[in-house]
Amino acid sequence: MKEDISEEYITFLLADNPNPYLETAFENVNPCQLSEIQININPFYRFGNIFQALLDRAMSTVPDTGKFMFDVLVHFLAQLDLLDGMSRLEYYACFLRRDVEEGCYGKNHTDILQLFPFDQRRYVLEHMVRLYQNGPSVYLLRSLLCLLYPLSMLYLDTTDHQEILVYIGNKQTAILAQQVDFLLELFVPINYTVHLFWDMHFGIISVDETMQIDEIMIY
């Protein structure tokens, strides 16, 4: 589930009647979202050897301590789960996310990644890794815009003007403007000029779809 809930706000509890065939203990076996931030689990599903000693009868004399230790340990195991099988790309993406949040890309961009939904944030970070590997590229920007804004289009002036025309395909909002500005600052080569269009395309002679009265921008 991808609800962007910080792990620190989630509490793991030992299920009263755990299902031996499932690790989680939701009443609904196919939940689409979290109804609460306390999650009941069956710790013996994968980690029986670890929890046998922690959850023996001796812990019943100090139930609050037992619950606290249980929650801490499950959080630790969850972090190991997240790291297990991570690729080099995912590690690099984590480092870049931390750099952005710490202001390495400008103090005004410290919270910019939080403006992107979870899936889009992953696309941005993966393209940032490719940016470091291969250098600035108009085609890298085009690839990312296609993933984030499916209606977007990018035009490259092949003359000596070195201009890029970017059509987003969405109405301008404060959040969208911050997102797009961030992407353009990252991925546009420094010697290019950008002309940005939001929900109205500019007119192209002989292309009827772009020559609708009151529905085009003049460029």
C-alpha positions in Angstrom: 0.0 0.0 0.0 1.4 3.4 -1.0 -0.3 6.0 1.2 2.9 7.9 1.9 2.4 7.4 5.7 5.7 7.8 7.6 6.8 4.6 9.3 7.3 6.4 12.6 3.5 6.9 12.9 2.7 3.2 12.5 2.5 0.9 15.5 2.8 -2.9 15.1 0.8 -5.1 17.5 0.7 -8.8 18.2 -2.5 -10.1 16.7 -4.9 -11.7 19.3 -6.0 -14.4 16.8 -3.3 -14.5 14.1 -3.9 -16.3 10.9 -1.2 -19.0 10.4 -1.3 -18.4 6.7 -0.9 -14.6 6.7 1.6 -12.2 8.2 -0.9 -9.4 8.6 -4.1 -9.8 10.5 -6.6 -7.5 8.8 -10.3 -8.3 9.1 -10.5 -7.7 5.4 -7.8 -9.8 3.7 -7.8 -7.5 0.6 -7.5 -4.0 2.1 -6.9 -1.1 -0.4 -5.9 1.3 2.3 -5.0 1.6 6.0 -8.0 2.3 8.2 -5.8 2.9 11.2 -2.1 3.2 11.9 -2.0 0.2 14.3 -1.3 -2.9 12.4 -1.8 -6.4 13.9 0.6 -9.0 12.6 1.5 -12.6 13.1 5.2 -12.4 14.0 5.7 -16.2 13.7 4.9 -16.3 10.0 8.5 -15.5 9.1 10.3 -14.6 12.4 9.3 -17.4 14.8 12.9 -18.0 15.9 13.2 -14.3 16.9 9.9 -13.9 18.7 9.7 -17.2 20.6 11.9 -15.9 23.4 10.4 -12.4 23.4 6.8 -13.5 23.6 7.1 -16.3 26.1 5.0 -16.3 29.3 7.7 -14.4 31.2 6.9 -11.3 29.2 3.3 -11.4 30.4 4.5 -9.9 33.7 5.5 -6.7 32.0 3.0 -6.3 29.1 3.7 -2.7 28.3 7.5 -3.4 28.0 6.7 -6.4 25.8 4.5 -4.3 23.5 7.2 -1.7 23.2 9.9 -4.2 22.4 7.7 -5.9 19.9 7.0 -2.7 18.1 10.6 -1.6 18.0 11.8 -5.0 16.8 9.2 -5.2 14.0 10.2 -1.7 12.8 13.8 -2.9 12.7 12.9 -6.0 10.7 10.7 -3.9 8.4 13.8 -1.7 7.6 15.8 -4.8 6.8 13.0 -6.0 4.5 13.1 -2.7 2.6 16.8 -2.9 2.1 16.8 -6.6 1.1 17.2 -6.9 -2.6 17.7 -3.2 -3.3 19.5 -2.4 -6.6 22.3 0.0 -7.0 19.9 2.4 -8.7 17.6 2.3 -5.7 20.5 3.1 -3.3 21.6 6.0 -5.4 18.0 7.3 -5.6 17.8 7.2 -1.8 21.0 9.3 -1.5 19.7 11.8 -4.0 16.4 12.1 -2.2 18.3 12.8 1.1 20.4 15.5 -0.7 17.3 17.2 -2.0 15.6 17.2 1.4 18.8 18.6 3.0 18.9 21.5 0.6 21.8 20.5 -1.6 19.7 21.5 -4.6 18.6 24.8 -3.2 16.8 25.7 0.1 13.6 26.4 -1.9 13.6 22.8 -3.1 13.9 21.0 0.3 10.2 19.9 0.2 9.8 19.7 -3.5 9.8 15.9 -3.7 6.9 15.7 -1.3 4.8 17.5 -3.9 5.0 14.5 -6.2 2.9 11.4 -5.5 4.8 8.3 -4.4 5.1 6.7 -7.8 6.1 9.9 -9.5 8.7 10.6 -6.9 10.4 7.3 -7.8 10.4 8.3 -11.5 12.0 11.6 -10.7 14.8 10.1 -8.5 15.6 7.4 -11.1 15.9 10.0 -13.8 18.1 12.1 -11.5 20.5 9.1 -11.2 20.6 8.8 -15.0 21.3 12.5 -15.2 24.4 12.0 -13.1 25.5 9.0 -15.1 24.9 10.5 -18.6 24.8 14.3 -18.2 22.0 16.7 -19.1 19.8 15.5 -21.9 16.6 16.9 -23.6 15.6 13.3 -24.2 15.9 12.4 -20.5 13.6 15.3 -19.8 11.2 14.1 -22.4 11.2 10.6 -20.9 10.4 11.9 -17.5 7.6 14.3 -18.6 5.9 11.5 -20.5 5.8 9.5 -17.2 4.6 12.3 -15.0 2.3 14.1 -17.4 1.0 11.8 -20.1 -0.4 14.6 -22.3 2.8 16.6 -22.3 4.9 17.2 -25.5 8.4 18.6 -25.9 9.7 20.3 -29.0 13.3 21.0 -29.7 14.4 23.8 -32.0 17.1 22.3 -34.2 18.3 25.7 -35.4 21.0 27.7 -33.6 18.4 29.2 -31.2 18.7 26.3 -28.8 15.1 26.6 -27.6 12.9 24.0 -26.0 9.1 24.3 -26.2 7.4 22.3 -23.4 3.6 21.7 -23.4 2.4 20.2 -20.1 -1.2 19.4 -21.0 -2.6 20.4 -17.6 -4.0 23.6 -16.2 -1.4 25.5 -14.2 -1.6 25.2 -10.4 0.8 26.4 -7.7 1.9 22.8 -7.0 2.3 21.8 -10.6 4.3 25.0 -11.3 6.7 24.1 -8.5 7.1 20.6 -9.8 7.7 21.7 -13.4 10.2 24.4 -12.4 12.2 21.9 -10.4 12.3 19.5 -13.3 13.3 22.1 -15.8 16.1 23.4 -13.5 17.5 19.9 -13.2 17.2 18.5 -16.7 17.4 21.3 -19.1 21.0 22.0 -20.4 22.1 25.4 -19.2 22.6 26.8 -22.7 18.9 26.2 -23.7 16.0 28.6 -23.4 12.6 27.1 -22.3 9.1 28.2 -23.4 6.5 26.7 -21.2 2.8 26.1 -22.2 0.3 24.6 -19.8 -3.2 23.5 -21.0 -3.2 25.5 -24.2 -1.0 24.3 -27.1 0.6 26.8 -29.5 -0.6 26.8 -33.1 1.3 24.8 -35.7 0.4 25.6 -39.3 -1.1 22.7 -41.2 -1.8 20.8 -37.9 -5.6 21.3 -37.5 -5.6 20.0 -33.9 -3.4 22.9 -32.8 -5.2 25.6 -34.7 -8.5 25.8 -32.8 -9.8 29.3 -32.2 -9.6 30.3 -28.5 -7.8 27.1 -27.7 -4.2 27.9 -28.7 -1.3 30.0 -27.5 0.6 32.3 -29.8 4.3 31.6 -30.1 
